[in-house]
Structures are given as C-alpha cells and as structure tokens.
C-alpha cells in the first residue's frame, strides 16, 4: 500500500534453483548482479529480504557478496535459531553484518511460536504473516501522553487508556474502510495474482518513546532514577507495556483473524522529525549503560511483547572483526533471554542502521553537500542523524 | 583466600575466542618495557598521590588508607597516570566466590572466562578455585600468562584449565632479560610442556623493531611448537607495539613495526603449519 516492496522474499530459497548448476564463482556473479539491480531500482531501504534459519549454499554466497558490496538496499534479516542455524553460517552472517550493517538477527524460535512457521520480517523489522501484511500502523507517543498526566496513577488509569481507546477505534475505522470500501483487496495486482490475501492481514499497534515516558513520570512523582539505569524505572516501563499489551488482548477487530482478532504490538522506530522521542522501548542514545550486559538486561524486559517488531542496535568495536564469535555468543545468550531482534555494525562502517533502515554515511555526506542521492531513505537518515543522534551510539 | 583484582571486564572481545568475562589480577613479577597496563604491576601502598589529583572526589583517605567511591568515578584514569608505584587505587580484594558472583551475571551471554593481569599465575590456588566454579557452570577457562609459573608442578590447576595463552616475548635469553628483566628458560619449558598436554591455545609476541630479534624469536618459536599443532591448533598472535598506556620513560624509545613486517612474520609462521595467525 506504500508502493514500496517492504518484503522481497526468502531470498535463499527463492534463488537456490537459479544457482544449482553453477560453481561458486559464477553463482556469486549472478547474485551480485541481482543485488546491484535491487539496490539501483528499489530506492528505499525499508525493502526487506530474509534468509535462514537453515544454512544454504545460496544464503552463504549471498552473505559473502553483501559483505563485498556494502549496499544499503535491501534490508536483510537472518532468521536465527540455535541448533538449527549452524555456527559457520551464523559467523558468516556476523562478518557480513560488521561490514554492511546487515543481516540483523531475528529470534526464529520466538517468531515461529507466535506467528507460525509462515512469518516474514518486513520493512524495519516487522514480524508479519507471509502473504499478508499490516493494514495500518499507528503509534502512541508515550512521552507526550505522560506529559498530560499528573503522575503514574493518572497516567495508567486515565491518560493512557484514553489515548489507546482513540487509537484502537481509529485503526478499526481505517481497516473497515480498506476492507469494505477501498476495493484494494479486490483490485490490486498483488491480491489478484495471489501474492497477498486479505485474511492474512493484521494491524500494528505502535508505540514510541517509552524512555521519555518513564523519565517524565518519575520526575512527576519526585523519584530519582532514569530509564535504563534503575530497577524501578525498568519495572515501571514494563508495567506500562504490559498494560498496552493487555488492552490489545481485549480489543477485537473482525478483520485481524490471522492474529486471533487482535492487533500486534509494534515498537516503532520513530520518524526522522522526532525530537526527544526515543525509538520504541530503546534506551536513549547517549544514556546507554556503560556495560553491554546491563544494556541487554534492561531491554530483555520489553522485546517479548512485540511480535510485529522491535529491535536494538549495537555498533561494535573494530576488534570484533578478529573475533566474530563474540557477536554470535551475544546473539545466542540474548535469544535464550527472550530478546527478539538484534542488529550490529562495525563502528566505522559506511553502511549503518539508522533506526530500522540502512543508510550509507557517505550518501548522507553527499546529500548534505547538495548532491543527488539515489535512495529516499538517505534523506530520512540525514534527519535522524541530526535529530536522533544515531551517529553517537555507544560502541560495544 | 583473597586476591587483589584490578578490574573485571564483563564482555571482552580480545581475551580469547568468543565473548568472555576477563578478570585482571593485580601484581606482576616481570617488568616489560612495553607494558601497556603498568597500573596492574604493583599493589597500592596508600601513598595518596592520586587522592588530590581526582577531579570528582572519588578518592579519599579513610585513616591511613585510600578509598575509592565508584559512583563518583568518571573513569578519566588520572589516578592511574599519576601513580608513582605502577598501581591503581581502584583495586578490590576478592575471594574466588566473590569474583564468581561477578562472572555469573553474564551467563548465558559468555562462553567462558579469561584470567589475566598483572600476572595471574602468581595466585595458582585462586585460579584453581575460580576455574572449578566456572567449569561446573559450563564455562571454559583460559589463563593469560607470562609463563613464570612452572605449570608441571600444578596438575590441579591444569585439570580445570581449558587453555593457556602464553607470551613469548623473546626467544634469546639475553634479549628476554632486556625486555622483561627475566630469563626465559621456564617460559620455554612451559611452552613445550603445555603444548604437549594440548593446553597451549595461543602464543603471543609483541614486536617492536630493534628491541629484540623478532624474526629469530618467531622462527624458533614456530619450530619449537609446530610439531604439537596436530594435538591442538595453536593461535599465534603477532602484536604490533603501540604506545597507548606505556610508561613515559619507555614510550619514546620504542618503535612501531610496519604492517608489511608483521605480514612477513605471519608468512614465516604459515610456512611452519600455523593456520590461525592474527596480526593486531
């Protein structure tokens, strides 16, 4: 509906037949041509391809080619499950991620338990049913709702329920229009040709700015502590997310059958104009805990609530090139601890992950100096670099 | 049993394979000219030089002792830089159980622990106790050592040690004395002994041109160990000297090797059958 192909397909399975009868060098040449074509013709890095969890020859070669190309498009996710995805394949994924900020790692075990085996990762990091999609994405700006509240009690009993109710009814109205009046599902070629089905669609109930919300509420209560650094702040944050989750479990929409008649929670990554609104449930840039372990043990309270997407991003020190197993150990531990989705890039990488999409730093520089660039997401990245401080993330 | 701990790094990228918690013990018996963390060499004598230099008041005197308040510390390292005794006011005396509690937080994100220093083998009983705890919880255990403990005499420690990362700072004894102040016969004995028991997982040589004959050290060490590679692969880490952290009096006299030189050494080792060679 956005006119951008936010999901490109399960590329390893899709392309395997085309390289079956050629040697590695020829296969890489073919894959390189394909990927260059994607980067030059899809002008938006929200277009997302998937690989894994099983290791395949195509998947491995694709990762090798991406490590050389270092392109911003397409976005790429490795569905990872310990014991299913072998270490060699995962290590190649880490090596590629350090050079090209992709693939990200999705917790396949969690996603398949929630959405079934036929799920995909699309757009930023959105888990959605294959052949379906999201009717709409709206978002609660939690920090702004907290500003209206006199304290925690007022926030939870009055302000948050008031806005959630409006948003849910607004989403219901949009969905009703799309399904009953727009004619999209009867006429769009994606539906006509069988790529999508109305009954596999659901909707994403989004939110941003949990960190600011918690900090504002703590301040109003006269309590010390900040989100990301304080056990009480984490507990308060989780209780807010749980309240939103429970609201959604009670709300029913007749056209979201595929997800039990409910919307899916989505930790939205923000928009480039956002100021002082941290993406999703992330710890604000510049306030990350000194130690990565403490960072992970805060965010692991939140990932489980967001089947339609959440994620955290870590720039890594250059020493990690010599020890990619370091990153894999962190992924393994995180996924055992119910973290859902993690992204990494080496701190000097030209391609970086802005919030949920990829941009080349060199392209941002070109755009800044008034030159043309190919991808529209470069403009978003430039805004986010200025407003969201994404170039200042703590290096791990 | 208590040892002095300089610091614990919860997630370390550079102290062995994968993600490991690295524990740095205080105190070293060698005096390597290029030591990049000289603040780990000696125990604090509570002279108080650092107290007045601390910009945030994280250091103070309690009676005759310097005490450190970690909540006020901004990690500017000024205390370490002014210390006249190659020490740090931020060390902690800890038992193996107390160190283990700090390690446990990182499960399941780490695959193992590495104890370094200073020279951690000055405290073999501590290592044995800590490693026993770590292995019981499925973590691998590595020692980072200068090779001055006669490992053959410590079978209990070796039984709970998965691998030793050993410095071979120079092959020639006179050169080794010049670099470290120590003769190296025990270091070389340890290299052979550990390799024969499949406990040697890594050898490191820091290269600084004109300090010692790096080429001969690398050739002879390669020859000494190549026969053991079939028992267990041994990583050879070739470390380019860097002035970061090095004491002022040595900093300017030591040279940084060229990248091509390091790559030449790596080729020498590759020709002797070493498969895992890292230049840093």
Interface residues (C-beta under 8 A of the other chain):
Chain A: X291 X292 X293 X296 X316 X317 X319 X320 X322 X323 X325 X326 X328 X329 X330 X332 X333 X334 X336 X337 X396
Chain B: X10 X11 X13 X14 X17 X18 X19 X105 X106 X107 X108 X109 X110 X111 X278 X280
